[in-house]
Amino acid sequence: MIIRKGKAELEKMRKANLIVASVLEHLGSLVKPGVTTKEFDIVAERMIAKAGGRPAFKGYQGFPASICTSINDEVVHGIPSQDKVLEEGDILAVDVGVCYESYFGDAAKTFPVGTITSELQKLLDVTRESLFLGIEKVCTGNRVQDISAVIQQHVEAGGFSVVREFVGHGIGQSLHEEPQVPNFGVAGKGRRLVEGMVLAIEPMVNSKGPGVRVLADKWTAVTADGGYSAHFEHSVAVTENGPWILSDPS
């Protein structure tokens, strides 16, 4: 069932997403060689609590941490650990979710660790660009796969692959709501977008093939072929004036 949000609900979601944005911005400033992913988790949990929210991921279906931190070939759902230390040339995807006054916010960014190769920088650039191209399609009257198709086209034109197993989603008083928002598809298909819908759009893009597998921890998804992966996400509301990026503080 699609749950449309009214103005007051969107304002609460905006507050949740502004907390997410502030956490991502601060964590980005801490990214450097020698830092453990556990350190990011500790900082994020403290910031979220200080802002009056709670980490949306912690305890969700048993997830053990406050944020997801995925390095290099880790696609999504990487578990922060004291044993995972960032190295020069890595890329780090950070996914943050916050519940504030019973409403959720969700966004992700992938950061370079020190100096990265030009090919990895292209992977990050294309993934981020595909997200914003998808966001441009968040307009009343469009369909979900209008978003999906433009993301897939941009990613594949850049020489990369879109992950199929994990997709974007609706969001509101639940972290995951209908509809699903794939990052691949045929324009003109899927649910029609109507005012008040909120979508977490999140392209996950691999440098090689699209395949993934889940590790023994039952959470961390990695590329099947050892390629690198990037992940960017925003929570976006459908409004009469077009897309409103709730997780963009500008």
Order of alpha helices (4+ residues) and beta strands (2+ residues): alpha-alpha-beta-beta-beta-beta-beta-alpha-alpha-beta-beta-beta-beta-beta-beta-beta-beta-beta-beta
